[in-house]
Amino acid sequence: MEPEVANRVIAEVSYSFVHGQKLIRARDMNLPPPTNVQYPVFDSSGVNLLGYGSVETFCTWQFSTSLTCPFPPCINPLARPIPQLGAINVYESEA
């Protein structure tokens, strides 16, 4: 609705309503249990260590230098419980 309230001046009123019900979600069932990993937090210069944060991850982190990880920290490939299958998606309507 856009009525003209004065000469060349309009007012606009709009309304939007969105409702989701029984949305479909996919979960990967072939994931290992997540582990809590501590990671360093630096300031904007990248020199001063401000502390450590934590994040839950499915992968393992490598903090030492190697041929596969020249600039640590690196995330190692995901080790699935059933590595022959890859992702096993389960579709649910509970989201």
C-alpha positions as CSV (number, residue, x, y, z in Angstrom):
1,M,0.0,0.0,0.0
2,E,1.5,3.3,-1.1
3,P,-0.8,6.4,-0.5
4,E,0.3,9.9,-1.4
5,V,0.4,11.9,1.9
6,A,1.5,15.2,0.4
7,N,2.5,16.6,-2.9
8,R,5.1,14.1,-4.4
9,V,5.4,12.4,-1.0
10,I,4.3,8.8,-0.4
11,A,4.1,6.5,2.6
12,E,4.7,2.8,2.2
13,V,3.4,0.0,4.4
14,S,4.4,-3.6,3.8
15,Y,4.1,-6.8,5.6
16,S,5.8,-10.2,5.0
17,F,5.0,-13.4,6.8
18,V,7.0,-16.6,6.3
19,H,6.1,-19.9,8.1
20,G,8.0,-23.1,7.7
21,Q,6.7,-26.4,9.0
22,K,8.1,-29.9,8.7
23,L,11.2,-28.7,6.8
24,I,13.4,-31.4,5.4
25,R,17.0,-31.7,6.8
26,A,19.8,-34.0,5.9
27,R,22.2,-35.4,8.5
28,D,25.4,-37.3,7.7
29,M,25.3,-40.4,9.9
30,N,28.8,-41.6,8.9
31,L,30.7,-39.0,11.0
32,P,32.9,-39.7,14.0
33,P,31.9,-38.1,17.4
34,P,33.1,-34.5,17.5
35,T,36.1,-33.6,19.6
36,N,36.8,-30.3,21.4
37,V,39.9,-28.6,20.0
38,Q,41.7,-25.6,21.4
39,Y,43.0,-23.1,18.8
40,P,45.1,-19.9,19.3
41,V,43.5,-16.4,18.9
42,F,45.8,-13.6,17.7
43,D,45.2,-9.8,17.4
44,S,44.8,-8.1,14.0
45,S,48.6,-7.9,13.6
46,G,49.0,-11.7,13.9
47,V,51.8,-11.3,16.4
48,N,50.2,-11.0,19.9
49,L,48.5,-14.1,21.3
50,L,45.2,-13.1,22.9
51,G,44.2,-16.5,24.3
52,Y,42.7,-19.7,23.1
53,G,39.3,-20.5,21.8
54,S,37.6,-23.9,21.5
55,V,35.6,-25.5,18.7
56,E,34.0,-28.9,18.3
57,T,35.2,-30.6,15.1
58,F,34.8,-33.9,13.3
59,C,38.4,-33.7,11.9
60,T,41.7,-33.9,13.7
61,W,44.0,-30.9,13.6
62,Q,47.8,-31.1,13.1
63,F,49.9,-28.4,14.9
64,S,53.4,-29.7,13.8
65,T,55.2,-29.1,10.5
66,S,55.3,-32.0,8.1
67,L,55.3,-32.6,4.3
68,T,51.5,-32.7,4.2
69,C,51.2,-29.7,6.6
70,P,54.0,-27.1,5.8
71,F,52.2,-24.2,7.6
72,P,50.3,-25.5,10.7
73,P,47.6,-25.6,12.0
74,C,46.2,-28.0,9.3
75,I,43.0,-30.0,9.2
76,N,43.7,-33.7,8.5
77,P,41.3,-35.6,6.2
78,L,38.1,-36.8,7.9
79,A,38.3,-40.3,9.3
80,R,34.8,-41.8,8.9
81,P,33.6,-44.8,10.9
82,I,32.8,-46.7,7.7
83,P,35.4,-45.2,5.2
84,Q,34.2,-47.3,2.3
85,L,30.8,-45.6,2.1
86,G,31.5,-41.9,2.5
87,A,28.5,-39.7,3.5
88,I,25.4,-41.5,4.6
89,N,22.6,-39.0,4.5
90,V,19.4,-39.5,6.6
91,Y,16.5,-37.2,5.6
92,E,14.3,-36.0,8.4
93,S,11.2,-33.7,8.6
94,E,12.0,-32.4,12.1
95,A,13.9,-29.2,11.4
